[in-house]
Amino acid sequence: MKHPRITVNPQKMGGVPCIRNLRIPVATVVGMFAEGMKEQEILAAFPNLEIRDIQEALDYVKDSGELNC
């Protein structure tokens, strides 16, 4: 699996791609980044996240072409 930190489970969050089953949608993290938040600000908002989670969320969106997040 190319993005092991990204999970898609139809039983959680309606199958929306999330970070490590944490119920934190990839789109939320990518949206925060797109709005200009720094990685440390995102980590402060979601203490369960790790820097690698943010990087993988960005890579996931780039690779999947889901730029409407």
PyMOL commands that set and color helices and strands:
alter all, ss='L'
color gray80, all
select helices_A, chain A and resi 13-15+26-34+39-45+51-64
alter helices_A, ss='H'
color red, helices_A
select strands_A, chain A and resi 6-7+18-19
alter strands_A, ss='S'
color yellow, strands_A
deselect
rebuild
show_as cartoon
